């Protein structure tokens, strides 16, 4: 990194291009020049048989000068310090004060390049770049230019805080016409504000604030110092940029998609972790069984009957069936009138005699 003092006396940090990147850009430009020169020479040689030899030689000389000198001068002037090789490597030629390269400076660089690269093989350019703090070759020393690298992240330092008394006024600012170069100059001034003397702080702040007020409306309240005005404008610009980026990010966000397989409804007492119940351990003092255990089955006989071996009897002849019992006649109905008493029956011999 190198410090460059601009025309407004603001110190700007730039990254000086290194020797390898500049060498690669130079090789690309030389290849393009040789290819152009070869193609043009082939076309001129095709008509050389029908033209005057002196005219053909003059065309060759003009073509060579135009390709070797005119190529870098024309490209750097029209593209503000870029050739095809520098464009591919992200390099740019600028003045020592950071301003764009002008035609006079591009012409000095082109003429010095003929001596450095085409006549002496690049040795003077290499030696000068090694001994220069900013990597300048002889053409840069004569033209007052240097080559910087643009492919670096910009470092703006810590964000600026909005002054509370100016917050309501800053919300009404019109910032659409504010150029990026003016905002970058004001930002560099605020970053270097503590390194400047009080006189330079005031003079430079008034100059930058006056230039910014031409693009910002409405004007600030009376009595606002320049540094507070610049801080409020840059802080409000940064806040609006953040809001716009947030809105763009929200617009690019895809709509919410429902999951392909929905989870079942967990219930009103769902928790983020599954419920864990203690195991039903009867010996645990915390566990209480919901129902008492049923009594164990008690057999009707506490002790089973002992085994009795079967008794075997000798076979006997079948006995004759007993005589059929004769029906016993019931008592006769008494007759009317006195009846003589019947004599007592005589017991049959061998029969059963009921007691008297």
Short mmCIF file of the C-alpha atoms (twelve columns), coordinates in Angstrom:
data_MODEL
# 
_entry.id   MODEL 
# 
loop_
_atom_site.group_PDB 
_atom_site.id 
_atom_site.type_symbol 
_atom_site.label_atom_id 
_atom_site.label_alt_id 
_atom_site.label_comp_id 
_atom_site.label_asym_id 
_atom_site.label_seq_id 
_atom_site.Cartn_x 
_atom_site.Cartn_y 
_atom_site.Cartn_z 
_atom_site.pdbx_PDB_model_num 
ATOM 1   C CA . UNK A 1   0.000    0.000    0.000   1 
ATOM 2   C CA . UNK A 2   1.145    3.537    -0.783  1 
ATOM 3   C CA . UNK A 3   -0.192   6.959    0.165   1 
ATOM 4   C CA . UNK A 4   -1.212   9.332    -2.616  1 
ATOM 5   C CA . UNK A 5   -1.966   12.994   -1.933  1 
ATOM 6   C CA . UNK A 6   -4.816   14.156   -4.175  1 
ATOM 7   C CA . UNK A 7   -5.329   17.641   -5.570  1 
ATOM 8   C CA . UNK A 8   -7.617   18.388   -2.608  1 
ATOM 9   C CA . UNK A 9   -4.737   17.571   -0.219  1 
ATOM 10  C CA . UNK A 10  -6.428   14.337   0.859   1 
ATOM 11  C CA . UNK A 11  -4.218   11.317   1.485   1 
ATOM 12  C CA . UNK A 12  -5.546   8.236    -0.298  1 
ATOM 13  C CA . UNK A 13  -4.141   4.741    0.124   1 
ATOM 14  C CA . UNK A 14  -3.570   2.845    -3.120  1 
ATOM 15  C CA . UNK A 15  -1.995   -0.513   -3.866  1 
ATOM 16  C CA . UNK A 16  1.012    -0.278   -6.163  1 
ATOM 17  C CA . UNK A 17  1.169    -2.991   -8.835  1 
ATOM 18  C CA . UNK A 18  3.849    -5.595   -8.234  1 
ATOM 19  C CA . UNK A 19  6.515    -6.623   -10.727 1 
ATOM 20  C CA . UNK A 20  5.056    -10.079  -11.622 1 
ATOM 21  C CA . UNK A 21  1.629    -8.667   -12.513 1 
ATOM 22  C CA . UNK A 22  3.153    -5.856   -14.564 1 
ATOM 23  C CA . UNK A 23  5.387    -8.370   -16.401 1 
ATOM 24  C CA . UNK A 24  2.384    -10.574  -17.228 1 
ATOM 25  C CA . UNK A 25  0.441    -7.572   -18.527 1 
ATOM 26  C CA . UNK A 26  3.435    -6.515   -20.656 1 
ATOM 27  C CA . UNK A 27  3.728    -9.997   -22.205 1 
ATOM 28  C CA . UNK A 28  0.042    -9.936   -23.142 1 
ATOM 29  C CA . UNK A 29  0.461    -6.536   -24.806 1 
ATOM 30  C CA . UNK A 30  3.575    -7.688   -26.701 1 
ATOM 31  C CA . UNK A 31  1.753    -10.785  -28.003 1 
ATOM 32  C CA . UNK A 32  -1.137   -8.616   -29.212 1 
ATOM 33  C CA . UNK A 33  1.267    -6.165   -30.876 1 
ATOM 34  C CA . UNK A 34  3.241    -8.913   -32.640 1 
ATOM 35  C CA . UNK A 35  0.064    -10.609  -33.842 1 
ATOM 36  C CA . UNK A 36  -1.250   -7.295   -35.180 1 
ATOM 37  C CA . UNK A 37  2.065    -6.470   -36.815 1 
ATOM 38  C CA . UNK A 38  2.306    -9.910   -38.450 1 
ATOM 39  C CA . UNK A 39  -1.223   -9.738   -39.804 1 
ATOM 40  C CA . UNK A 40  -0.744   -6.229   -41.186 1 
ATOM 41  C CA . UNK A 41  2.636    -7.179   -42.745 1 
ATOM 42  C CA . UNK A 42  1.036    -10.167  -44.465 1 
ATOM 43  C CA . UNK A 43  -1.621   -7.935   -46.001 1 
ATOM 44  C CA . UNK A 44  0.960    -5.370   -47.109 1 
ATOM 45  C CA . UNK A 45  3.195    -8.110   -48.552 1 
ATOM 46  C CA . UNK A 46  0.309    -9.403   -50.662 1 
ATOM 47  C CA . UNK A 47  0.165    -6.123   -52.583 1 
ATOM 48  C CA . UNK A 48  3.919    -5.445   -52.513 1 
ATOM 49  C CA . UNK A 49  4.384    -7.100   -55.950 1 
ATOM 50  C CA . UNK A 50  2.171    -4.472   -57.573 1 
ATOM 51  C CA . UNK A 51  3.367    -1.391   -55.606 1 
ATOM 52  C CA . UNK A 52  6.518    0.700    -55.621 1 
ATOM 53  C CA . UNK A 53  9.226    -0.729   -53.300 1 
ATOM 54  C CA . UNK A 54  9.751    2.693    -51.659 1 
ATOM 55  C CA . UNK A 55  6.019    2.953    -50.956 1 
ATOM 56  C CA . UNK A 56  5.994    -0.532   -49.537 1 
ATOM 57  C CA . UNK A 57  8.926    0.271    -47.208 1 
ATOM 58  C CA . UNK A 58  7.214    3.445    -46.029 1 
ATOM 59  C CA . UNK A 59  4.039    1.497    -45.263 1 
ATOM 60  C CA . UNK A 60  6.044    -1.006   -43.242 1 
ATOM 61  C CA . UNK A 61  7.684    1.762    -41.189 1 
ATOM 62  C CA . UNK A 62  4.409    3.578    -40.515 1 
ATOM 63  C CA . UNK A 63  2.700    0.338    -39.598 1 
ATOM 64  C CA . UNK A 64  5.482    -0.635   -37.199 1 
ATOM 65  C CA . UNK A 65  5.467    2.723    -35.434 1 
ATOM 66  C CA . UNK A 66  1.692    2.720    -35.229 1 
ATOM 67  C CA . UNK A 67  1.593    -0.749   -33.639 1 
ATOM 68  C CA . UNK A 68  4.526    -0.311   -31.255 1 
ATOM 69  C CA . UNK A 69  3.888    3.272    -30.155 1 
ATOM 70  C CA . UNK A 70  0.304    3.989    -31.108 1 
ATOM 71  C CA . UNK A 71  -1.155   0.846    -29.498 1 
ATOM 72  C CA . UNK A 72  -0.270   1.715    -25.842 1 
ATOM 73  C CA . UNK A 73  -0.821   5.456    -26.322 1 
ATOM 74  C CA . UNK A 74  -4.269   5.050    -27.885 1 
ATOM 75  C CA . UNK A 75  -5.469   2.431    -25.389 1 
ATOM 76  C CA . UNK A 76  -4.202   4.240    -22.276 1 
ATOM 77  C CA . UNK A 77  -5.690   7.549    -23.431 1 
ATOM 78  C CA . UNK A 78  -9.118   6.222    -24.390 1 
ATOM 79  C CA . UNK A 79  -9.489   3.759    -21.482 1 
ATOM 80  C CA . UNK A 80  -7.945   6.041    -18.816 1 
ATOM 81  C CA . UNK A 81  -4.721   4.129    -18.249 1 
ATOM 82  C CA . UNK A 82  -5.534   0.609    -19.432 1 
ATOM 83  C CA . UNK A 83  -4.275   -1.611   -22.202 1 
ATOM 84  C CA . UNK A 84  -5.515   -5.114   -22.973 1 
ATOM 85  C CA . UNK A 85  -2.856   -6.642   -20.721 1 
ATOM 86  C CA . UNK A 86  -3.537   -4.263   -17.860 1 
ATOM 87  C CA . UNK A 87  -7.265   -4.818   -18.246 1 
ATOM 88  C CA . UNK A 88  -6.762   -8.588   -17.938 1 
ATOM 89  C CA . UNK A 89  -4.612   -8.223   -14.792 1 
ATOM 90  C CA . UNK A 90  -6.678   -5.474   -13.151 1 
ATOM 91  C CA . UNK A 91  -4.021   -2.747   -13.447 1 
ATOM 92  C CA . UNK A 92  -4.341   0.941    -14.263 1 
ATOM 93  C CA . UNK A 93  -1.923   3.809    -14.931 1 
ATOM 94  C CA . UNK A 94  -2.652   6.956    -12.878 1 
ATOM 95  C CA . UNK A 95  -0.869   10.209   -12.190 1 
ATOM 96  C CA . UNK A 96  1.184    10.696   -9.063  1 
ATOM 97  C CA . UNK A 97  -1.721   12.580   -7.471  1 
ATOM 98  C CA . UNK A 98  -4.197   9.799    -8.253  1 
ATOM 99  C CA . UNK A 99  -5.877   11.577   -11.187 1 
ATOM 100 C CA . UNK A 100 -6.483   9.755    -14.503 1 
ATOM 101 C CA . UNK A 101 -3.671   9.519    -17.032 1 
ATOM 102 C CA . UNK A 102 -3.631   12.192   -19.754 1 
ATOM 103 C CA . UNK A 103 -2.537   11.994   -23.388 1 
ATOM 104 C CA . UNK A 104 0.787    13.717   -22.743 1 
ATOM 105 C CA . UNK A 105 1.674    11.203   -20.063 1 
ATOM 106 C CA . UNK A 106 0.617    8.261    -22.241 1 
ATOM 107 C CA . UNK A 107 2.789    9.574    -25.094 1 
ATOM 108 C CA . UNK A 108 5.856    9.846    -22.838 1 
ATOM 109 C CA . UNK A 109 5.298    6.297    -21.628 1 
ATOM 110 C CA . UNK A 110 4.887    4.978    -25.180 1 
ATOM 111 C CA . UNK A 111 8.063    6.604    -26.478 1 
ATOM 112 C CA . UNK A 112 10.059   5.433    -23.450 1 
ATOM 113 C CA . UNK A 113 8.672    1.922    -23.925 1 
ATOM 114 C CA . UNK A 114 10.294   1.703    -27.377 1 
ATOM 115 C CA . UNK A 115 13.678   2.269    -25.789 1 
ATOM 116 C CA . UNK A 116 13.114   0.122    -22.700 1 
ATOM 117 C CA . UNK A 117 11.443   -2.954   -24.218 1 
ATOM 118 C CA . UNK A 118 12.032   -3.050   -27.977 1 
ATOM 119 C CA . UNK A 119 15.623   -1.816   -28.090 1 
ATOM 120 C CA . UNK A 120 17.138   -2.832   -24.753 1 
ATOM 121 C CA . UNK A 121 15.025   -5.891   -23.954 1 
ATOM 122 C CA . UNK A 122 13.400   -4.458   -20.799 1 
ATOM 123 C CA . UNK A 123 16.599   -4.211   -18.740 1 
ATOM 124 C CA . UNK A 124 16.251   -0.483   -17.908 1 
ATOM 125 C CA . UNK A 125 12.618   -0.984   -16.881 1 
ATOM 126 C CA . UNK A 126 13.548   -3.878   -14.577 1 
ATOM 127 C CA . UNK A 127 16.394   -2.033   -12.877 1 
ATOM 128 C CA . UNK A 128 14.331   1.137    -12.397 1 
ATOM 129 C CA . UNK A 129 11.385   -0.822   -10.933 1 
ATOM 130 C CA . UNK A 130 13.603   -2.567   -8.414  1 
ATOM 131 C CA . UNK A 131 15.090   0.669    -7.100  1 
ATOM 132 C CA . UNK A 132 11.829   2.670    -7.078  1 
ATOM 133 C CA . UNK A 133 9.618    2.698    -4.004  1 
ATOM 134 C CA . UNK A 134 6.462    2.707    -6.135  1 
ATOM 135 C CA . UNK A 135 7.799    0.345    -8.818  1 
ATOM 136 C CA . UNK A 136 8.221    3.014    -11.497 1 
ATOM 137 C CA . UNK A 137 10.036   2.335    -14.750 1 
ATOM 138 C CA . UNK A 138 11.731   5.078    -16.764 1 
ATOM 139 C CA . UNK A 139 8.555    5.925    -18.638 1 
ATOM 140 C CA . UNK A 140 6.701    6.444    -15.331 1 
ATOM 141 C CA . UNK A 141 9.508    8.631    -13.982 1 
ATOM 142 C CA . UNK A 142 9.443    10.864   -17.078 1 
ATOM 143 C CA . UNK A 143 5.648    11.026   -17.302 1 
ATOM 144 C CA . UNK A 144 4.913    11.399   -13.589 1 
ATOM 145 C CA . UNK A 145 2.728    8.273    -13.432 1 
ATOM 146 C CA . UNK A 146 2.554    4.980    -11.605 1 
ATOM 147 C CA . UNK A 147 0.735    1.677    -12.050 1 
ATOM 148 C CA . UNK A 148 -1.753   0.615    -9.384  1 
ATOM 149 C CA . UNK A 149 -3.786   -2.542   -8.819  1 
ATOM 150 C CA . UNK A 150 -7.559   -2.166   -8.638  1 
ATOM 151 C CA . UNK A 151 -8.482   -5.714   -7.662  1 
ATOM 152 C CA . UNK A 152 -8.217   -5.239   -3.929  1 
ATOM 153 C CA . UNK A 153 -10.996  -5.005   -1.342  1 
ATOM 154 C CA . UNK A 154 -11.685  -1.483   -0.275  1 
ATOM 155 C CA . UNK A 155 -11.007  -0.740   3.358   1 
ATOM 156 C CA . UNK A 156 -13.156  2.058    4.693   1 
ATOM 157 C CA . UNK A 157 -12.280  1.669    8.345   1 
ATOM 158 C CA . UNK A 158 -14.864  1.557    11.116  1 
ATOM 159 C CA . UNK A 159 -18.381  2.767    10.262  1 
ATOM 160 C CA . UNK A 160 -19.223  6.362    11.015  1 
ATOM 161 C CA . UNK A 161 -21.757  7.064    13.751  1 
ATOM 162 C CA . UNK A 162 -24.618  9.452    13.160  1 
ATOM 163 C CA . UNK A 163 -24.433  12.623   15.286  1 
ATOM 164 C CA . UNK A 164 -27.646  12.512   17.373  1 
ATOM 165 C CA . UNK A 165 -28.557  16.212   16.854  1 
ATOM 166 C CA . UNK A 166 -28.456  15.701   13.054  1 
ATOM 167 C CA . UNK A 167 -30.372  12.401   12.858  1 
ATOM 168 C CA . UNK A 168 -33.772  13.988   12.098  1 
ATOM 169 C CA . UNK A 169 -32.281  16.280   9.450   1 
ATOM 170 C CA . UNK A 170 -30.276  13.466   7.821   1 
ATOM 171 C CA . UNK A 171 -33.429  11.366   7.383   1 
ATOM 172 C CA . UNK A 172 -34.763  13.969   4.901   1 
ATOM 173 C CA . UNK A 173 -31.633  14.149   2.708   1 
ATOM 174 C CA . UNK A 174 -31.696  13.583   -1.042  1 
ATOM 175 C CA . UNK A 175 -28.562  11.527   -1.772  1 
ATOM 176 C CA . UNK A 176 -29.277  10.094   -5.219  1 
ATOM 177 C CA . UNK A 177 -27.013  12.653   -6.956  1 
ATOM 178 C CA . UNK A 178 -24.007  12.186   -4.657  1 
ATOM 179 C CA . UNK A 179 -21.036  10.803   -6.690  1 
ATOM 180 C CA . UNK A 180 -18.923  7.998    -5.317  1 
ATOM 181 C CA . UNK A 181 -15.723  10.027   -5.773  1 
ATOM 182 C CA . UNK A 182 -17.000  12.843   -3.555  1 
ATOM 183 C CA . UNK A 183 -18.112  10.374   -0.891  1 
ATOM 184 C CA . UNK A 184 -14.716  8.617    -0.999  1 
ATOM 185 C CA . UNK A 185 -12.910  11.952   -0.609  1 
ATOM 186 C CA . UNK A 186 -15.035  12.866   2.413   1 
ATOM 187 C CA . UNK A 187 -14.446  9.433    3.936   1 
ATOM 188 C CA . UNK A 188 -10.672  9.731    3.558   1 
ATOM 189 C CA . UNK A 189 -10.777  13.192   5.110   1 
ATOM 190 C CA . UNK A 190 -12.660  11.922   8.154   1 
ATOM 191 C CA . UNK A 191 -10.259  8.993    8.562   1 
ATOM 192 C CA . UNK A 192 -7.250   11.352   8.484   1 
ATOM 193 C CA . UNK A 193 -8.934   14.117   10.482  1 
ATOM 194 C CA . UNK A 194 -6.932   13.477   13.665  1 
ATOM 195 C CA . UNK A 195 -3.630   13.554   11.756  1 
ATOM 196 C CA . UNK A 196 -4.212   17.062   10.356  1 
ATOM 197 C CA . UNK A 197 -3.503   20.367   11.976  1 
ATOM 198 C CA . UNK A 198 -6.490   22.444   13.158  1 
ATOM 199 C CA . UNK A 199 -6.081   24.941   10.307  1 
ATOM 200 C CA . UNK A 200 -5.936   22.185   7.680   1 
ATOM 201 C CA . UNK A 201 -8.875   20.425   9.333   1 
ATOM 202 C CA . UNK A 202 -11.056  23.494   8.996   1 
ATOM 203 C CA . UNK A 203 -9.964   24.575   5.508   1 
ATOM 204 C CA . UNK A 204 -10.115  21.117   4.001   1 
ATOM 205 C CA . UNK A 205 -13.413  20.331   5.746   1 
ATOM 206 C CA . UNK A 206 -15.022  23.524   4.430   1 
ATOM 207 C CA . UNK A 207 -13.814  22.788   0.888   1 
ATOM 208 C CA . UNK A 208 -15.044  19.178   0.872   1 
ATOM 209 C CA . UNK A 209 -18.335  20.046   2.574   1 
ATOM 210 C CA . UNK A 210 -18.950  22.834   0.062   1 
ATOM 211 C CA . UNK A 211 -18.373  20.434   -2.811  1 
ATOM 212 C CA . UNK A 212 -20.681  17.851   -1.285  1 
ATOM 213 C CA . UNK A 213 -23.460  20.366   -0.613  1 
ATOM 214 C CA . UNK A 214 -23.817  20.866   -4.379  1 
ATOM 215 C CA . UNK A 215 -25.157  17.282   -4.651  1 
ATOM 216 C CA . UNK A 216 -27.012  16.981   -1.311  1 
ATOM 217 C CA . UNK A 217 -30.191  18.767   -0.238  1 
ATOM 218 C CA . UNK A 218 -31.580  20.278   1.970   1 
ATOM 219 C CA . UNK A 219 -28.749  22.351   3.464   1 
ATOM 220 C CA . UNK A 220 -27.625  21.625   7.022   1 
ATOM 221 C CA . UNK A 221 -28.854  23.594   10.028  1 
ATOM 222 C CA . UNK A 222 -26.872  26.749   10.772  1 
ATOM 223 C CA . UNK A 223 -23.785  26.393   12.929  1 
ATOM 224 C CA . UNK A 224 -22.988  22.770   11.979  1 
ATOM 225 C CA . UNK A 225 -19.202  22.175   11.676  1 
ATOM 226 C CA . UNK A 226 -17.905  20.627   8.421   1 
ATOM 227 C CA . UNK A 227 -16.805  17.317   9.946   1 
ATOM 228 C CA . UNK A 228 -20.224  16.798   11.583  1 
ATOM 229 C CA . UNK A 229 -21.977  17.569   8.288   1 
ATOM 230 C CA . UNK A 230 -19.834  15.089   6.365   1 
ATOM 231 C CA . UNK A 231 -20.240  12.428   9.057   1 
ATOM 232 C CA . UNK A 232 -24.039  12.759   9.042   1 
ATOM 233 C CA . UNK A 233 -24.259  12.517   5.242   1 
ATOM 234 C CA . UNK A 234 -22.014  9.436    5.013   1 
ATOM 235 C CA . UNK A 235 -23.727  7.696    7.943   1 
ATOM 236 C CA . UNK A 236 -27.176  8.259    6.404   1 
ATOM 237 C CA . UNK A 237 -25.921  7.046    3.021   1 
ATOM 238 C CA . UNK A 238 -24.556  3.900    4.613   1 
ATOM 239 C CA . UNK A 239 -27.818  3.268    6.486   1 
ATOM 240 C CA . UNK A 240 -29.865  3.553    3.303   1 
ATOM 241 C CA . UNK A 241 -27.518  1.203    1.473   1 
ATOM 242 C CA . UNK A 242 -27.999  -1.393   4.199   1 
ATOM 243 C CA . UNK A 243 -31.779  -1.032   4.022   1 
ATOM 244 C CA . UNK A 244 -31.764  -1.429   0.240   1 
ATOM 245 C CA . UNK A 245 -29.532  -4.503   0.387   1 
ATOM 246 C CA . UNK A 246 -31.757  -6.054   3.047   1 
ATOM 247 C CA . UNK A 247 -34.836  -5.491   0.895   1 
ATOM 248 C CA . UNK A 248 -33.135  -7.004   -2.139  1 
ATOM 249 C CA . UNK A 249 -32.054  -10.021  -0.123  1 
ATOM 250 C CA . UNK A 250 -35.618  -10.471  1.113   1 
ATOM 251 C CA . UNK A 251 -37.009  -10.242  -2.429  1 
ATOM 252 C CA . UNK A 252 -34.573  -12.891  -3.701  1 
ATOM 253 C CA . UNK A 253 -35.374  -15.239  -0.848  1 
ATOM 254 C CA . UNK A 254 -37.483  -18.181  -2.163  1 
ATOM 255 C CA . UNK A 255 -40.951  -18.688  -0.653  1 
ATOM 256 C CA . UNK A 256 -41.199  -21.021  2.269   1 
ATOM 257 C CA . UNK A 257 -41.788  -24.603  1.188   1 
ATOM 258 C CA . UNK A 258 -43.881  -26.987  3.216   1 
ATOM 259 C CA . UNK A 259 -42.061  -30.197  4.090   1 
ATOM 260 C CA . UNK A 260 -42.816  -33.164  1.899   1 
ATOM 261 C CA . UNK A 261 -43.645  -35.354  4.911   1 
ATOM 262 C CA . UNK A 262 -45.236  -33.560  7.801   1 
ATOM 263 C CA . UNK A 263 -44.618  -34.717  11.299  1 
ATOM 264 C CA . UNK A 264 -47.692  -35.900  13.220  1 
ATOM 265 C CA . UNK A 265 -49.244  -33.473  15.618  1 
ATOM 266 C CA . UNK A 266 -47.382  -33.969  18.871  1 
ATOM 267 C CA . UNK A 267 -50.279  -33.028  21.113  1 
ATOM 268 C CA . UNK A 268 -50.892  -30.149  23.472  1 
ATOM 269 C CA . UNK A 269 -48.156  -31.191  25.891  1 
ATOM 270 C CA . UNK A 270 -45.426  -31.737  23.333  1 
ATOM 271 C CA . UNK A 271 -41.928  -30.949  24.414  1 
ATOM 272 C CA . UNK A 272 -38.698  -30.565  22.520  1 
ATOM 273 C CA . UNK A 273 -37.379  -33.759  24.145  1 
ATOM 274 C CA . UNK A 274 -39.235  -37.046  24.521  1 
ATOM 275 C CA . UNK A 275 -40.697  -37.714  27.923  1 
ATOM 276 C CA . UNK A 276 -38.887  -40.304  30.024  1 
ATOM 277 C CA . UNK A 277 -40.728  -42.348  32.603  1 
ATOM 278 C CA . UNK A 278 -38.963  -44.298  35.360  1 
ATOM 279 C CA . UNK A 279 -39.134  -48.090  34.988  1 
ATOM 280 C CA . UNK A 280 -41.752  -49.825  37.181  1 
ATOM 281 C CA . UNK A 281 -39.414  -51.210  39.811  1 
ATOM 282 C CA . UNK A 282 -41.341  -52.427  42.905  1 
ATOM 283 C CA . UNK A 283 -38.283  -52.088  45.138  1 
ATOM 284 C CA . UNK A 284 -37.932  -48.392  44.284  1 
ATOM 285 C CA . UNK A 285 -39.379  -46.220  47.055  1 
ATOM 286 C CA . UNK A 286 -40.771  -43.690  44.563  1 
ATOM 287 C CA . UNK A 287 -42.764  -46.196  42.579  1 
ATOM 288 C CA . UNK A 288 -46.322  -46.847  43.707  1 
ATOM 289 C CA . UNK A 289 -48.229  -49.488  41.746  1 
ATOM 290 C CA . UNK A 290 -51.680  -48.291  40.664  1 
ATOM 291 C CA . UNK A 291 -53.464  -51.460  41.980  1 
ATOM 292 C CA . UNK A 292 -52.479  -53.782  44.797  1 
ATOM 293 C CA . UNK A 293 -51.289  -57.166  43.772  1 
ATOM 294 C CA . UNK A 294 -54.006  -59.882  43.899  1 
ATOM 295 C CA . UNK A 295 -53.615  -62.565  46.603  1 
ATOM 296 C CA . UNK A 296 -51.949  -65.687  45.531  1 
ATOM 297 C CA . UNK A 297 -54.125  -68.750  44.831  1 
ATOM 298 C CA . UNK A 298 -54.550  -71.057  47.834  1 
ATOM 299 C CA . UNK A 299 -55.594  -74.631  47.026  1 
ATOM 300 C CA . UNK A 300 -58.572  -76.030  49.035  1 
ATOM 301 C CA . UNK A 301 -56.353  -78.681  50.623  1 
ATOM 302 C CA . UNK A 302 -53.082  -77.409  51.962  1 
ATOM 303 C CA . UNK A 303 -51.558  -80.857  51.525  1 
ATOM 304 C CA . UNK A 304 -52.326  -83.130  48.609  1 
ATOM 305 C CA . UNK A 305 -53.888  -86.524  49.526  1 
ATOM 306 C CA . UNK A 306 -51.485  -89.340  49.924  1 
ATOM 307 C CA . UNK A 307 -51.393  -91.995  47.319  1 
ATOM 308 C CA . UNK A 308 -53.389  -95.144  48.257  1 
ATOM 309 C CA . UNK A 309 -52.463  -98.255  46.371  1 
ATOM 310 C CA . UNK A 310 -55.473  -100.047 44.870  1 
ATOM 311 C CA . UNK A 311 -56.804  -103.170 46.683  1 
ATOM 312 C CA . UNK A 312 -57.340  -106.233 44.606  1 
ATOM 313 C CA . UNK A 313 -60.246  -108.628 45.499  1 
ATOM 314 C CA . UNK A 314 -60.733  -112.151 44.375  1 
ATOM 315 C CA . UNK A 315 -63.376  -112.582 41.753  1 
ATOM 316 C CA . UNK A 316 -66.775  -113.814 43.052  1 
ATOM 317 C CA . UNK A 317 -69.612  -115.439 41.338  1 
ATOM 318 C CA . UNK A 318 -72.449  -113.174 40.474  1 
ATOM 319 C CA . UNK A 319 -75.192  -113.496 43.054  1 
ATOM 320 C CA . UNK A 320 -78.773  -114.175 42.067  1 
ATOM 321 C CA . UNK A 321 -80.888  -111.100 41.820  1 
ATOM 322 C CA . UNK A 322 -82.888  -110.459 44.942  1 
ATOM 323 C CA . UNK A 323 -86.569  -111.288 44.820  1 
ATOM 324 C CA . UNK A 324 -88.753  -108.511 43.741  1 
ATOM 325 C CA . UNK A 325 -90.237  -106.640 46.608  1 
ATOM 326 C CA . UNK A 326 -93.910  -107.105 47.012  1 
ATOM 327 C CA . UNK A 327 -95.948  -104.046 47.433  1 
ATOM 328 C CA . UNK A 328 -97.161  -103.521 50.943  1 
ATOM 329 C CA . UNK A 329 -100.880 -102.877 51.007  1 
ATOM 330 C CA . UNK A 330 -101.815 -99.727  52.690  1 
ATOM 331 C CA . UNK A 331 -104.306 -99.523  55.485  1 
ATOM 332 C CA . UNK A 332 -107.940 -99.995  54.458  1 
ATOM 333 C CA . UNK A 333 -110.320 -97.227  54.822  1 
ATOM 334 C CA . UNK A 334 -112.352 -97.534  57.985  1 
ATOM 335 C CA . UNK A 335 -116.020 -98.670  57.514  1 
ATOM 336 C CA . UNK A 336 -118.848 -96.831  58.932  1 
ATOM 337 C CA . UNK A 337 -119.826 -98.008  62.348  1 
ATOM 338 C CA . UNK A 338 -117.879 -100.014 64.810  1 
ATOM 339 C CA . UNK A 339 -115.667 -102.602 63.336  1 
ATOM 340 C CA . UNK A 340 -114.246 -105.576 65.115  1 
ATOM 341 C CA . UNK A 341 -110.637 -105.352 65.850  1 
ATOM 342 C CA . UNK A 342 -108.416 -107.459 63.680  1 
ATOM 343 C CA . UNK A 343 -106.260 -110.031 65.311  1 
ATOM 344 C CA . UNK A 344 -102.573 -109.233 65.393  1 
ATOM 345 C CA . UNK A 345 -100.737 -110.741 62.477  1 
ATOM 346 C CA . UNK A 346 -98.476  -113.542 63.203  1 
ATOM 347 C CA . UNK A 347 -94.942  -112.961 62.369  1 
ATOM 348 C CA . UNK A 348 -93.751  -114.982 59.546  1 
ATOM 349 C CA . UNK A 349 -91.000  -117.186 60.293  1 
ATOM 350 C CA . UNK A 350 -87.689  -115.738 59.476  1 
ATOM 351 C CA . UNK A 351 -89.097  -112.272 58.760  1 
ATOM 352 C CA . UNK A 352 -88.477  -108.836 60.255  1 
ATOM 353 C CA . UNK A 353 -90.802  -108.047 63.157  1 
ATOM 354 C CA . UNK A 354 -91.239  -104.337 63.834  1 
ATOM 355 C CA . UNK A 355 -91.141  -103.354 67.456  1 
ATOM 356 C CA . UNK A 356 -94.478  -103.407 69.306  1 
# 
